[in-house]
Amino acid sequence: MAKLSAGILMFRRTAGEPEVLLVHPGGPFWRSKDLGAWSIPKGEHEESEEPRAAAMRELEEETGLRPVGDLIPLGQVRQSGGKLVTAWALEGDCDASACRSNSFSMEWPKGSGKMHEFQEVDRAEWFSLAVARDKILKGQVAFLERLTGKLLSQ
């Protein structure tokens, strides 16, 4: 059974192209990675949990933002590792530098026996759709394309 994940792609309309809020994963593995490393705020959920509820919970856990407004379905994608991600878009705005994430513990360096706390998300930023296509994980580019299609049809 594939791992299940759900998330919310927040967007805002600007004078130019719309912008999307992406998050950069925390922890030592991602510290120096940029292009192709960013993600929509998302997280895993059990099959018994409603994906929409999981997406709302994960946005709040990874950014500190409480989702308010109508969620726009963006469907599902299967990432290269096999994880099935369901996403929604949400129009909104925030100060990305004020976003705060929950944390996790892990042994670092591996085999050292020393446990350290890391932020699940070390930063959030607004990106134009063009820049976001380079920043986001390849498996999630489809969400940007679907959002673009929905915004153009309005």
Buried (B, 14 or more C-beta within 10 A) or exposed (E): EEEBBBBBBBBEEEEEBBBBBBBBBBBEEBEEEEEEBBBBBBBEBEEEEEBBEBBBBBBBBBBBBEBEEEBBEBEBBEBEEEBBBBBBBBBBBBEBEEBEBBEEEEEBEEEEEEEBEBBBBBBBBBBEBEBBBEBBBEBBBBBBEBBBEBBEEE
